[in-house]
Amino acid sequence: MFASRVTQQVMLKDGVEDVAVVIRKLSALSLEKASEARTIAVSNMASRLGKETLAMFRETAREATDAAPKVEKTKAEKRKELFDSFDRSTVLVMGIQSWSSAMPLDAGVADLEEKDANDLKDAILNLSIPDEDELPKD
C-alpha cells in the first residue's frame, strides 16, 4: 500500500570504493510528478525550437515511420520507452533514500556520472513499475 516502505540496495563503484545506494519505490503521485516534469521539459524544448523546425521534425518522423517495416516492439523496447517518459532528475531525487558515500545526498545526486544516473533511474523505475508478467492476473 505504501510505496515508500519498499526499498532495495543497489551497489555502485566510485573509483575503487563500493557505494551502497538505498533506493525506494516511487508512489503513484511521485511517478505522476516525474512524468509531468518530463512532459514540461519536452514542451519547453519544443517551444524553443519554433514551429518551422518542429514541422520539419514531424515530417521527417512521419516519412521514416511510413518507410519503416511494421515490426512489433519487444518488451524491453516498450519498457525503455515507458522509462524514457519519466524525468531522470525527479526520479533520482524522489527515489534515492540514502547511500554509504560521505558525499551529501543532494550534492551527490547532482554530481552523478551519466551511466550511474541512468542505472539508478532504471533501478528505481524497475522497483516502482512492475513488469506486466509480474502483475496479478484477474
Disulfide bonds with the S-S distance in Angstrom:
none
